[in-house]
Amino acid sequence: MSPLLKSIEEQARALSAEDQSRLADRMPESLQPLSAEIEAAWAEEIEEHVSAFDQGEMTSHAAEDVFAEARRTLR
């Protein structure tokens, strides 16, 4: 590991949990930024899902149930 990377890692570990989360969210974007076309497609997909949910065309599940099922599946 380069000294610069080691320093950056130490600095990242010193951040608050919230700032670490923000940094983690941004790192993949720095490796391969989304093109405007991809961003527009995701925005359209999100709008379609929100609309379907609002119109009762899509079901939802409580987060607790989803995470419990994931834990059972991963065991």
N, C-alpha and C positions, 0 to 999 in steps of 0.2 A: 504494500500500500504506500502510495506516495505521501510525503510529509504534508502536502497541501490537502489531499483527501482526508488524511487523519485529522488535521486541524478543523476542516469543515465538519467532519463527523462529530468531533467533540463539541463544536459550537452548536450543532443541530441538537445534540442530546441535552444541551443546557437550555434550550427553548422550552416554553410552556407546552403543555400537551396540545393546546389549541393551535399554537404556531407550528408545532411539529406536524400536525394533521394538515394544515394548509400547505406546508412545504412538501409533504408527501403527495398531496393532490397535484401540485404543480410540476413535480419532477418528470412524470411521464410526458407531459406537454413539452418539456424542454428537449426531450429526446426525439420526438416526432410531432411537431406542431400540427394541429388540425387545419386542413385546408378550409377555405370559406365554403366550398361545396359540401364537405363533410359536416361542418358545423350547421349549415342550413338544413341538411337532411336530418340531423339529430333534432334540431328545433322543431321541424315538421312532425317527426315521430312523437316527440313529447306532446305537442299540441293535440295530435290525434288521440293519444292515450288519455290525456286529461279530459278531452271532449267526450270520449267513450265512457269514461268513469262518471263524469257529470250527468250523462244521459242514462246511466244505469245499465249500459251495455257491457260493462266490465266489472267483475267482482273484485273484492279486496279481501285481504286476510290480515289479522292482527299480527303485528311484528313479533310479539311473544310467541305466537303459534309457528310462525315461519322459522324463527331461530331455534325453537325447540325441535322442530322437524329436522332442521339442518344438523343439530347436534346428534339426534338419533341416527341420522343417515351416516354421519362421519364416524360413528363408533365402530 
